[in-house]
Amino acid sequence: MTEDLLNPADKTPKKKKGTAFAHIAFTIALIVPLFLLGTMMATHLGFIPTDLGVRTLALGVGPKLAMAALAISGLSLLISMFMAPRRYAPWALAAALISGGIMGGYSLYHRQLKAYAPIADVATSWSPAVTLSDKLIEARGDGAKAVEDLPRVPRNESMEWGGKTIPAINDATCPGARTVHRKDISSDQVEAFFKADKSYTVFGTAPWRIEATHQDNFFGLKADVVVRLDPTGIDVRSISRYDMPDLGDNCRRVTDIVNKIRALPSDPDLQDTSAVDPAAASAESGTPPGKDAPADGGGD
């Protein structure tokens, strides 16, 4: 009894071996979203190349880290449930939920890859194609997705869509990408709603066309948008700079722009007349419509 009084510490319950593993699992689970967040920020700010940030780190390393974190979390949860459920199981469960949620996100991404056509180019009309100015093509950079008048999905890229033209795929998968048949809309009106949206930067303008660049809020991926106004109607094209499936992003963007144009009020200066004829404007400015840079283009 005397020894018990002299050594009260000996009566303190000893921590069961393996229970602290829950804290380690929780820490590892947190590393994965922090890694992805850091990758997004570094890519968005231009500290690392887009290909490194998206394909190599986010889509290559990220799933492996998430899978390892999920395995460790599951093992920790089993240990905690049997050895110290009240004290350590919540930590292990939180770790499992975090890593499981990230794996669920990757699973959703792969399901969407199968659900959407493997394209990154959408236009309301391809006859004639809505072209980008030479200055905008130059701004896209040498490594950007090629801008073609009649693009096609490679045959070996998809069982369902391989070999088909982008115009045919647009027609089948993007019902909102249709020419707006209005002659009472001016380029100033279109430019105004681009400037009102902070995700767009207006690149250049002319009486018959507006060019803008859209940047997303995650990896900072860019897509270039052209709105062409001519007597036959108003057409829109959106094409990603980074060459990978857009999961319907360009379709949604074009559809949104088309809906905004349809909702615009008539320009009083145009009244019942047509939009500026590109041929006439070209004759005045000496700039072929649809090819060279817009009149005041050249911004970033």
Secondary structure, DSSP 4 states (H G I P E B T S, - for coil): -HHHHH-GGGGSPPPPTTTTHHHHHHHHHHHHHHHHHHHHHHHHTTSS-HHIIIIIIIIIIHHHHHHHHHHHHHHHHHHHHHH-HHHHHHHHHHHHHHHHHHHHHHHHHHHHHHHS-S--EEES-BTTB-PPPHHHHHHH-TTSPP--SS-B--TTT-TTTTT-BHHHHHHHH-TT---B--SS--HHHHHHHHHHSTTEEEEEEETTEEEEEEE-SSS--EEEEEEEEETTEEEEEEEESS-S--TTHHHHHHHHHHHHHHHSPPPTTTTTSPSPPHHHHHHHH---TTTS--TT----
